[in-house]
Amino acid sequence: MKPRQQKIVITTRLTWLVLLACAGLPVLCFQAGCQLAGMAAVLGSPTDSETKSIAEYNLAQHKGQKILVLVDQPAYLNAHPNLRYFATDTINKMLQKRDKIKPSLLIDYEKLAEYRSSTSDFSLLSPEQVGSALSADLVLLVIINDYQVREVAGAGYYSGSLDAQAALFKVATGEKLWPTLEQVKIVQVGFEAERRGPDAAAVRLALAAGHCITRYLYDCPKNQFKISDERTAIGWEK
């Protein structure tokens, strides 16, 4: 009889081991599932270069329409003599690269400069009037309100700042298309040190201002939205 009892004990122990294993299996599966889900969440999360700040106004929707980038400044402003060209050229290139605007749809700066010099009352014209004269459908108006480039005495470098405002207009109606929540988009850029001279300082300010304007006109990758030369008080949390 003893062998029979021993067999029963062994069978009972095996049964308990099987039951315990079965009981623990869901826990292991749950833990493994959580780990896999966590890994999937991490692997599936978009990076900063993949996530984008949605355009406040998508300029690319105006396919086939000509765009005039009109950069202006007050007559009293003591700015770099080529600042308007630097800013216009920068913005035109950014619109081509980022908004995929064809070069043929952007009014050439030389054409604008010729019209400006030959029109005595140019400063009195509205953006729509200038755009109409140059056969543009849209005008991206950029007004430079302040420009400062200063040589830091004895340091061998320059500091600089630029304040501007921008808005987009439809020539046919005079309607302001952008920005919609503000009267104009305020742009403030600057830096503490530029060692390459005043010309390089002017180009650097134009590049920074151009970026801070055009980034609102296309879906900008979040890791490219902010730049170190920006001084605008708003817009950092977009």
C-alpha positions as CSV (number, residue, x, y, z in Angstrom):
1,M,0.0,0.0,0.0
2,K,2.9,2.4,0.7
3,P,4.0,2.6,-3.0
4,R,0.4,3.5,-3.9
5,Q,0.3,6.3,-1.3
6,Q,3.7,7.7,-2.5
7,K,2.3,7.8,-6.0
8,I,-0.6,9.8,-4.9
9,V,1.6,12.3,-3.1
10,I,3.8,12.7,-6.2
11,T,0.7,13.1,-8.4
12,T,-0.7,15.8,-6.0
13,R,2.6,17.7,-6.0
14,L,2.7,17.7,-9.8
15,T,-0.9,18.9,-9.9
16,W,-0.1,21.9,-7.6
17,L,3.0,22.7,-9.6
18,V,0.9,22.8,-12.8
19,L,-1.7,24.9,-11.1
20,L,0.8,27.4,-9.8
21,A,2.5,27.6,-13.2
22,C,-0.9,28.3,-14.8
23,A,-1.7,30.9,-12.2
24,G,1.6,32.7,-12.8
25,L,1.3,32.6,-16.6
26,P,-1.2,35.4,-16.9
27,V,1.0,37.6,-14.7
28,L,4.1,36.9,-16.8
29,C,2.1,37.5,-19.9
30,F,0.7,40.8,-18.5
31,Q,4.2,42.0,-17.6
32,A,5.6,41.0,-20.9
33,G,2.7,42.7,-22.6
34,C,3.2,45.9,-20.7
35,Q,6.9,45.9,-21.6
36,L,6.1,45.3,-25.2
37,A,3.4,48.0,-25.2
38,G,5.9,50.4,-23.5
39,M,8.5,49.6,-26.2
40,A,6.0,50.1,-28.9
41,A,4.9,53.4,-27.5
42,V,8.5,54.6,-27.4
43,L,9.4,53.3,-30.8
44,G,6.1,54.6,-32.2
45,S,6.4,58.2,-30.8
46,P,7.3,60.7,-33.4
47,T,10.6,62.6,-33.0
48,D,10.9,66.4,-32.9
49,S,12.0,66.3,-36.6
50,E,8.8,64.3,-37.5
51,T,6.3,66.3,-35.4
52,K,5.4,69.7,-36.9
53,S,4.0,73.0,-35.9
54,I,1.0,73.5,-38.2
55,A,1.1,76.5,-40.5
56,E,-0.9,79.5,-39.4
57,Y,-1.5,80.1,-43.1
58,N,-0.4,77.6,-45.7
59,L,1.0,79.6,-48.5
60,A,1.4,76.5,-50.7
61,Q,-2.4,76.4,-51.2
62,H,-2.1,79.3,-53.7
63,K,-0.7,77.2,-56.5
64,G,0.1,79.2,-59.6
65,Q,-0.3,82.6,-58.0
66,K,2.5,85.1,-58.1
67,I,3.9,86.4,-54.8
68,L,5.7,89.7,-54.2
69,V,7.9,89.9,-51.1
70,L,7.8,93.6,-50.3
71,V,10.4,94.6,-47.7
72,D,10.3,98.3,-46.6
73,Q,11.6,100.5,-43.9
74,P,11.2,104.1,-42.7
75,A,13.3,106.7,-44.5
76,Y,14.9,107.8,-41.2
77,L,16.1,104.3,-40.3
78,N,19.9,104.1,-40.4
79,A,20.1,100.5,-41.7
80,H,22.6,98.6,-43.9
81,P,22.2,99.9,-47.5
82,N,21.5,96.4,-48.8
83,L,19.3,95.3,-45.9
84,R,16.1,95.2,-48.0
85,Y,17.8,93.1,-50.6
86,F,19.2,90.7,-48.0
87,A,15.8,90.2,-46.4
88,T,13.9,89.9,-49.7
89,D,16.4,87.4,-51.1
90,T,16.4,85.4,-47.9
91,I,12.6,85.1,-47.8
92,N,12.3,84.3,-51.5
93,K,14.8,81.4,-51.1
94,M,13.0,80.1,-48.0
95,L,9.6,80.2,-49.7
96,Q,11.1,78.2,-52.6
97,K,12.7,75.6,-50.2
98,R,10.1,75.3,-47.5
99,D,6.8,76.2,-49.2
100,K,7.8,74.7,-52.5
101,I,7.0,77.9,-54.3
102,K,8.4,77.9,-57.9
103,P,11.0,80.6,-58.6
104,S,8.9,81.8,-61.5
105,L,6.1,82.7,-59.1
106,L,8.2,85.0,-57.0
107,I,8.6,88.6,-58.2
108,D,12.3,89.3,-58.8
109,Y,13.8,91.9,-56.4
110,E,15.4,93.8,-59.3
111,K,12.0,94.3,-60.9
112,L,10.7,95.7,-57.6
113,A,13.8,97.9,-57.1
114,E,13.4,99.4,-60.6
115,Y,9.7,100.1,-60.0
116,R,10.6,101.7,-56.6
117,S,13.2,104.0,-58.1
118,S,11.0,105.1,-61.0
119,T,7.9,105.8,-58.9
120,S,8.1,109.2,-57.1
121,D,5.2,108.4,-54.8
122,F,6.2,104.8,-54.0
123,S,6.1,105.4,-50.3
124,L,2.4,106.4,-50.5
125,L,1.3,103.3,-52.3
126,S,-0.5,100.4,-50.6
127,P,0.9,96.9,-50.7
128,E,-2.0,96.0,-53.1
129,Q,-1.2,98.9,-55.4
130,V,2.5,97.8,-55.6
131,G,1.5,94.2,-56.1
132,S,-0.9,95.1,-58.9
133,A,1.7,97.2,-60.7
134,L,4.1,94.2,-60.7
135,S,1.4,91.6,-61.6
136,A,1.4,89.9,-58.2
137,D,-1.5,88.0,-56.8
138,L,-0.3,88.1,-53.2
139,V,2.0,90.5,-51.3
140,L,4.0,89.4,-48.3
141,L,4.7,92.8,-46.6
142,V,7.6,93.1,-44.3
143,I,8.3,96.4,-42.5
144,I,11.6,96.8,-40.7
145,N,10.9,99.1,-37.8
146,D,14.3,99.1,-36.1
147,Y,17.8,98.0,-37.0
148,Q,20.9,98.2,-34.8
149,V,24.4,96.9,-35.5
150,R,27.1,98.1,-33.1
151,E,30.8,97.4,-32.9
152,V,31.8,96.4,-29.4
153,A,34.7,98.6,-28.6
154,G,38.0,96.7,-28.2
155,A,36.3,93.3,-28.5
156,G,36.6,92.7,-32.2
157,Y,33.0,91.8,-32.8
158,Y,29.5,93.3,-33.4
159,S,26.2,93.0,-31.7
160,G,22.9,93.5,-33.6
161,S,19.1,93.5,-33.4
162,L,16.3,93.9,-35.8
163,D,12.5,94.5,-35.2
164,A,10.0,93.9,-38.0
165,Q,6.4,93.2,-38.7
166,A,4.8,91.1,-41.4
167,A,1.4,90.5,-43.0
168,L,0.1,88.7,-46.2
169,F,-2.4,90.5,-48.5
170,K,-4.5,89.4,-51.4
171,V,-3.9,91.9,-54.2
172,A,-7.3,91.7,-55.9
173,T,-9.4,92.5,-52.8
174,G,-6.9,94.0,-50.3
175,E,-7.9,91.3,-47.8
176,K,-5.3,90.5,-45.1
177,L,-4.9,86.8,-45.2
178,W,-2.3,86.4,-42.4
179,P,-2.1,86.7,-39.5
180,T,-5.7,86.2,-38.6
181,L,-5.5,86.6,-34.8
182,E,-3.2,89.7,-34.8
183,Q,-2.9,92.8,-36.8
184,V,0.6,92.0,-37.9
185,K,3.2,89.3,-37.0
186,I,5.8,90.8,-34.8
187,V,9.4,89.6,-35.3
188,Q,12.4,90.5,-33.1
189,V,15.8,89.0,-33.7
190,G,19.3,89.7,-32.5
191,F,22.7,88.5,-31.2
192,E,25.4,89.5,-28.8
193,A,28.5,88.6,-31.0
194,E,29.2,88.5,-34.7
195,R,32.9,88.5,-35.6
196,R,32.7,88.6,-39.4
197,G,31.9,92.3,-39.7
198,P,28.9,94.5,-40.3
199,D,27.9,93.0,-43.7
200,A,27.8,89.5,-42.1
201,A,25.8,91.0,-39.2
202,A,23.2,92.4,-41.6
203,V,22.9,89.1,-43.5
204,R,22.6,87.2,-40.2
205,L,19.7,89.4,-39.0
206,A,18.0,89.1,-42.4
207,L,18.3,85.3,-42.2
208,A,16.8,85.2,-38.6
209,A,14.0,87.5,-39.5
210,G,13.2,85.6,-42.7
211,H,13.0,82.3,-40.7
212,C,10.8,83.8,-38.0
213,I,8.3,85.0,-40.7
214,T,8.3,82.0,-43.1
215,R,8.0,79.4,-40.4
216,Y,4.3,80.3,-40.0
217,L,3.5,79.8,-43.6
218,Y,4.2,76.0,-43.8
219,D,4.2,73.0,-41.5
220,C,7.5,73.6,-39.8
221,P,9.3,70.7,-38.0
222,K,9.3,71.5,-34.3
223,N,13.0,71.0,-34.0
224,Q,13.5,73.8,-36.5
225,F,10.8,76.2,-35.3
226,K,12.9,78.0,-32.6
227,I,16.3,79.6,-33.4
228,S,18.9,81.0,-31.1
229,D,18.8,84.5,-32.7
230,E,15.1,85.0,-32.0
231,R,14.2,87.7,-29.4
232,T,10.4,87.7,-29.9
233,A,8.6,87.5,-26.6
234,I,5.8,85.3,-28.0
235,G,5.8,82.2,-30.1
236,W,8.2,80.0,-28.2
237,E,5.5,77.5,-27.2
238,K,4.1,76.9,-30.7
